Amino acid sequence: MSPETLTVDLGDRSYPILIGSDWLEQLGPALRERSSHERALVVSDNRVNGLYGDAVLASLANAGFSAEMLVVPEGEQFKTLDTCTTIYTYLLANNYSRETILAALGGGVVGDLTGFAAATYMRGIPFVQVPTTLLAMVDSSVGGKTGVNHPLGKNMIGAFHQPLLVFVDLGCLRTLAPVEFRAGFAEVVKHGVIRERGFFDFCESEREALFALEPQALQRAVRTSCAVKADVVSADEREAGLRAILNFGHTVGHAVESLTNYSLYKHGEAVAIGMVAAGRLAARMGRFEPAEQERIERLLAQSDLPVRIPAQLETDAVIERLSKDKKVRGGRVRFVLPEAIGRVFIESDFSPAMLREVIEAMRE
């Protein structure tokens, strides 16, 4: 299939999302069109570097960049200031100036880390996202949110820093572990629930084709998800209003992730749990048809995604962690809740007892 280009429209900071397959050799030329810098540092983890590092370095070198690779530890538990300091130290020790581009080659952890390092090194240098997981392709690489975790919460330390471009190679999905694909699919489903009912229908009907990595289905899933996110970010870059809808599933999801030390669930798996919780809360409030909620829950379960909160997490602990969520306003947790598949609303005015009932009923 032919490559496609979407645009995140932010005036003079607009940038393209380039979507193709088996075309990593085009990364260097695409980046050279947008930058005259000479040095580039690629940040990746050991597994992704082993798969794609040489191809990316060769592409950058062929486009005239002096490029090196820095490998960081793999996993959400390493998305920390300590790992970020490793990046700073390498840059400083090797005399990287502001005339440097960072390239994030990997999943959401590498993208968030590298973006935050770029946002803060010498008060900001450019970077490019080269996502290799489904979740990073459809969600975390687009929009400029960067950051690291704190022991008391996920993504509590961060900055908005838009990339020069997002370069998606769908061929990378062939080497993705099934659990990682499932986690990314949760974010794909999210985009259908918050904005595109027809896309949710597509996720239901083409689920098997997507999990079989059928090229046309994959390209549509990634393109539509990126288009939804690009549209929302273009309208509300810094989450003053509309962009908050992208947090559907992330309120309870982040609580579950942090309470399990980022070791029990992939991010997308935790988001699946959070989407079920949000849907059940909306249904309990009488704002969402139970049959619609059942459709969401069924699609997630059929995709081998978790739809329950682990029993070892006490209800009180979940509620206490929710109180530390970034979206708390005036001491009240703000939830993104569905009112129909394809349409959501933001609500903080609900009974705490109702939220407790929903969480308790989901524990198993």
C-alpha positions in Angstrom: 0.0 0.0 0.0 1.1 3.6 -0.7 2.5 5.7 2.2 0.1 8.2 3.6 0.7 11.6 5.3 -1.5 13.2 8.0 -0.8 16.6 9.6 -0.9 17.8 13.2 -1.9 21.4 12.5 -0.2 23.7 15.1 0.6 26.7 12.9 4.4 27.1 12.6 4.9 24.0 14.8 2.8 21.7 12.6 4.3 18.4 11.7 3.5 15.3 9.6 2.7 11.8 10.5 4.1 9.6 7.8 2.6 6.1 7.6 4.1 3.4 5.4 5.3 -0.2 5.5 8.9 -1.6 5.2 10.3 1.8 4.5 12.7 2.6 7.4 15.3 3.6 4.8 13.2 6.7 4.1 13.5 8.0 7.6 16.7 9.9 6.9 15.5 11.7 3.8 12.2 12.6 5.5 14.1 14.1 8.5 16.6 15.8 6.2 13.7 17.7 4.6 12.9 19.2 7.9 16.3 19.8 9.5 19.7 21.0 8.6 21.3 19.7 11.9 24.3 17.4 11.5 24.2 15.3 14.6 21.5 12.8 15.7 21.3 10.5 18.7 18.9 7.6 18.4 17.5 6.3 21.8 16.2 2.8 21.9 16.0 -0.3 24.1 18.1 -3.4 23.5 15.4 -5.5 21.8 14.3 -2.8 19.3 17.9 -1.8 18.7 18.7 -5.3 17.7 15.8 -5.4 15.3 15.9 -2.0 13.7 18.9 0.0 15.0 21.3 -0.7 12.1 18.6 0.2 9.5 17.8 3.5 11.2 21.4 4.5 11.7 22.2 3.7 8.1 19.2 5.7 6.8 20.3 8.7 8.9 23.9 8.4 7.8 22.9 8.2 4.1 21.0 11.4 4.6 24.1 13.2 5.9 23.5 12.9 9.7 26.3 11.9 12.1 24.2 9.4 14.1 24.9 7.3 17.2 22.8 4.9 19.2 22.1 5.0 23.0 20.4 2.0 24.5 18.3 2.4 27.6 16.6 -0.2 29.8 13.3 -1.6 28.6 10.1 -1.3 30.5 7.7 1.2 32.2 9.5 0.8 35.5 12.5 2.5 33.9 10.6 5.5 32.6 12.2 7.6 35.4 14.3 10.7 35.9 17.3 8.4 36.5 17.0 7.0 33.0 16.5 10.5 31.6 19.7 11.5 33.4 21.5 8.7 31.6 20.5 10.4 28.3 21.6 13.9 29.5 24.9 12.5 30.7 25.6 10.8 27.3 24.7 14.0 25.4 26.9 16.2 27.6 29.8 13.8 27.7 29.8 13.6 24.0 29.5 17.3 23.4 26.0 17.3 21.8 24.9 20.9 21.3 21.5 22.4 20.6 22.1 21.6 17.0 21.2 18.0 17.7 18.2 15.8 16.9 17.0 13.0 19.2 15.2 10.1 17.6 13.0 7.9 19.7 13.1 4.4 18.2 10.7 2.1 20.2 7.5 2.0 22.1 5.8 4.5 24.3 8.4 4.3 27.1 11.2 5.2 24.8 9.1 7.9 23.1 8.1 9.5 26.4 11.6 9.4 27.8 13.3 10.7 24.7 10.8 13.4 24.2 11.2 14.6 27.7 15.0 14.6 27.4 14.6 16.6 24.2 12.2 19.1 25.9 14.6 19.7 28.7 18.2 19.3 27.4 19.6 22.8 27.0 16.1 24.1 27.4 14.9 22.2 24.3 16.2 20.4 21.2 14.2 18.9 18.3 13.3 15.2 18.2 11.5 12.7 16.0 9.2 9.8 16.9 9.9 6.4 15.2 7.3 4.2 17.0 7.7 0.4 16.7 4.7 -0.7 18.8 1.0 -0.4 17.9 0.3 1.6 21.0 3.1 4.1 20.2 2.0 4.4 16.6 -1.7 5.1 17.4 -1.3 7.1 20.6 1.8 8.1 22.5 4.0 9.2 19.5 1.4 11.8 18.4 0.6 15.0 20.3 3.8 16.1 22.1 3.1 14.8 25.6 6.4 13.7 27.1 7.4 12.7 30.6 8.5 10.2 33.2 6.8 8.5 36.1 7.1 9.2 39.9 6.6 6.6 42.6 3.3 8.3 43.5 1.9 8.5 40.0 2.3 7.9 36.3 3.5 10.8 34.0 3.6 13.2 36.9 6.8 14.9 35.6 6.7 16.0 32.0 6.4 18.7 29.3 4.6 19.4 26.1 7.2 19.1 23.3 6.0 18.4 19.7 8.2 16.3 17.4 9.6 17.3 14.0 7.7 14.4 12.6 6.2 11.0 13.4 7.6 8.2 11.1 5.4 5.0 11.2 6.7 1.8 9.6 3.9 -0.8 9.9 6.3 -3.5 9.1 7.7 -3.2 12.6 4.4 -4.8 13.9 5.5 -8.2 12.5 8.1 -8.4 15.3 5.7 -7.2 18.0 4.9 -9.6 20.8 1.1 -10.5 20.9 0.7 -9.0 24.3 2.1 -5.7 23.0 -0.3 -5.8 20.0 -3.3 -6.4 22.3 -2.2 -3.5 24.5 -2.1 -1.2 21.4 -5.4 -2.5 20.2 -7.0 -1.1 23.4 -6.0 2.4 22.4 -7.3 1.8 18.9 -10.7 0.8 20.4 -10.5 3.9 22.6 -10.5 6.2 19.5 -13.6 4.5 18.3 -15.4 5.0 21.6 -14.5 8.7 22.0 -15.0 9.9 18.5 -15.8 7.5 15.7 -18.7 5.0 16.1 -18.1 3.7 12.6 -14.5 3.0 13.5 -15.6 1.1 16.6 -17.8 -1.0 14.2 -14.7 -1.6 12.1 -12.7 -2.8 15.1 -15.4 -5.3 15.9 -15.9 -6.6 12.4 -12.2 -6.6 11.4 -10.7 -7.7 14.7 -9.4 -11.0 13.4 -7.9 -9.3 10.3 -6.1 -6.8 12.5 -4.7 -9.5 14.8 -3.6 -11.4 11.7 -1.7 -8.2 10.6 -3.7 -7.9 7.4 -2.0 -4.8 5.7 -5.1 -2.9 4.6 -6.9 -3.4 8.0 -3.7 -2.3 9.9 -3.2 0.8 7.8 -6.8 1.8 8.2 -6.6 1.3 12.0 -3.4 3.3 12.4 -4.4 6.0 10.0 -7.8 6.5 11.6 -6.4 6.5 15.1 -3.8 9.0 14.2 -6.3 11.1 12.4 -8.6 11.2 15.5 -5.7 12.2 17.7 -4.2 14.7 15.3 -7.6 16.4 15.0 -8.0 16.6 18.8 -4.5 17.8 19.4 -4.7 20.4 16.6 -7.8 21.9 18.3 -6.5 21.7 21.9 -2.7 21.2 22.2 -2.3 21.6 25.9 -5.5 19.9 27.2 -7.5 23.0 28.1 -10.7 21.2 27.1 -11.3 18.8 24.2 -8.0 16.9 24.5 -9.0 15.6 27.8 -11.3 13.1 25.9 -8.1 11.2 24.9 -7.8 10.2 28.6 -10.8 7.9 28.4 -9.8 4.8 30.3 -6.7 6.4 31.7 -8.1 7.5 35.1 -8.6 4.0 36.7 -6.0 2.6 34.2 -3.2 4.8 35.6 -4.2 3.9 39.2 -4.1 0.2 38.4 -0.7 0.6 36.7 0.9 2.5 39.6 -0.6 0.3 42.3 0.9 -2.8 40.6 4.3 -1.1 40.1 4.0 -1.1 36.3 4.8 -4.8 36.4 1.5 -6.6 36.1 -0.1 -4.9 33.0 1.0 -3.2 29.9 -0.2 0.3 29.6 -2.9 -0.6 27.1 -4.1 -3.5 29.2 -4.6 -1.1 32.1 -6.4 1.3 29.8 -8.8 -1.5 28.9 -9.6 -2.0 32.6 -10.1 1.8 32.9 -12.4 1.9 29.9 -14.6 -0.8 31.4 -14.7 1.1 34.7 -15.6 4.3 33.0 -18.4 2.7 30.9 -19.8 1.0 34.0 -19.8 4.2 35.9 -21.6 6.0 33.1 -24.2 3.2 32.9 -24.6 3.3 36.7 -25.3 7.0 36.4 -28.0 6.3 33.7 -26.0 8.2 31.1 -24.9 5.2 29.0 -26.9 2.3 27.6 -25.9 -1.1 29.3 -26.0 -2.7 25.8 -23.4 -0.3 24.5 -21.2 -0.9 27.6 -21.5 -4.7 26.9 -20.3 -4.2 23.3 -17.1 -2.4 24.6 -16.5 -5.0 27.3 -17.1 -7.9 24.9 -14.7 -6.5 22.3 -12.0 -6.1 24.8 -12.5 -9.5 26.4 -12.5 -11.2 22.9 -9.2 -9.5 22.3 -7.8 -11.1 25.5 -7.6 -7.8 27.3 -8.3 -7.6 31.0 -11.7 -6.3 32.0 -11.4 -6.7 35.8 -9.4 -5.1 38.6 -7.1 -7.6 40.3 -8.5 -8.7 43.6 -5.2 -7.9 45.4 -5.9 -4.2 44.9 -8.2 -3.0 47.7 -11.0 -0.7 46.7 -9.8 1.9 49.2 -6.3 1.8 47.6 -7.7 2.4 44.1 -9.8 5.3 45.3 -6.9 6.9 47.2 -4.7 6.6 44.1 -7.4 8.2 42.0 -7.3 11.3 44.3 -3.7 11.9 43.1 -4.7 11.8 39.4 -3.5 14.8 37.3 -7.1 15.4 36.2 -8.4 16.1 39.8 -10.0 19.5 40.0 -11.3 21.1 43.3 -10.6 17.8 45.0 -12.9 15.8 42.7 -11.8 13.2 40.2 -12.7 14.1 36.6 -13.7 11.1 34.5 -14.1 10.8 30.7 -17.3 8.8 30.4 -19.2 7.5 27.3 -22.7 8.6 26.6 -22.8 6.6 23.3 -20.1 4.7 21.3 -18.5 7.6 19.5 -19.3 10.3 22.0 -18.0 11.0 25.5 -18.4 13.7 28.2 -16.3 14.8 31.2 -17.8 14.5 34.6 -16.7 15.0 38.2 -20.2 15.4 39.8 -21.1 11.8 40.8 -21.6 10.0 44.0 -18.4 8.7 45.6 -20.4 5.7 46.7 -21.3 5.0 43.1 -17.7 5.0 42.1 -16.9 2.7 45.0 -19.6 0.3 43.9 -18.2 0.1 40.4 -14.7 -0.5 41.5 -15.7 -3.1 44.1 -17.8 -5.0 41.5 -14.9 -5.1 39.1 -12.5 -6.7 41.5 -11.9 -10.4 41.0 
